[in-house]
Amino acid sequence: MHIAIARPSAFSFCEDSKPSIAVFSSHIRGGSCAKLKSSCHISSIQLLSQNVKSSPLRYERMITKSMSDSSDIKPLPGLPVDLRGKKAFIAGVADDNGYGWAIAKSLAAAGAEILVGTWVPALNIFETSLRRGKFDESRVLPDGSLMEITKVYPLDAVYDTPEDVPEDVKTNKRYAGSSKWTVKEVAESVKEDFGSIDILVHSLANGPEVSKPLLETSRYGYLAAISASSYSYVSLLQHFAPIMNRGGASISLTYIASERIIPGYGGGMSSAKAALESDTQVLAFEAGRKHGIRVNTISAGPLRSRAAKAIDFIDMMIDYSSENAPLQKELSAEEVGNAAAFLASPLASAITGAVLYVDNGLNAMGVGVDSPVFKDLDIPRDNKN
């Protein structure tokens, strides 16, 4: 981004009380000026001396950097995504190739301390893989360091309190050895361990009948999808919001099936995503008024993750997106992670209740341009991809 200083006789300065700041200035020789500190706007100050010589108009390059070292609290140059000193809890990380992991990495690259909640049956293999270095290649941050996960909590967001857990789940061997894994208990554990957090990420979804058309979905399958994929977000905010610092941010992940027909995305999952987006708006109002927290959701494009393989046609959806989206490329998990880091940062301090599309622009399309119907149209293509 290039910034032109249009008035070389004026000096503009912004110093935020937080580590993330933006500075726009022209080079000045001679004279003196006062600094104006502001946490919400950038102001201009006229030079105090009339005999000041200014350098010619010039362009300055502003560079966005990501940092992972939280020990350095000096303001960064440019307009950075700076989350140093912030704590983030990401619910739904069980491997190193999904959106939850990518979001954790981007938050860590911006300086946040990472805590994760992992589904109880997947906890042992996740912690073992992490401990044995199987994820080390995926943990590499832009500065060459490795993402550190401060603590992994067992979590099953389908259950709010211990009283909600049925006996057959309590005695299930996949839950043996783990304790305090309901939403309420995890929030209490995080409070006991760290006091408070600043960022909450919901990266959870499950539809036991996702491969069934909606017309063939049972009541159990439909309600299970709603419970795991949308109400779990309400529950997380309900229990974590009281321990979130004001100005904090909460983010979830949705999909365009909430508003468009995606054949094959069944079992009530399209309904669950629609509910999640509707709840995002209501929660933005309620959590914003009560706790000063921003609530947004990211509508991400298809990704070849392990979780997505539950949807048999995921490869077809990725190919369809590449053929029909304005940007003809495969979406990367990192791009969604970076968008989440932006939403969690002070740069998005006035954004709440929003659905942010990170899908190469596919949501904007009204037709599939790869259809034979359009074979005679001169449709531009990106031949480089």
Disulfide bonds with the S-S distance in Angstrom:
none
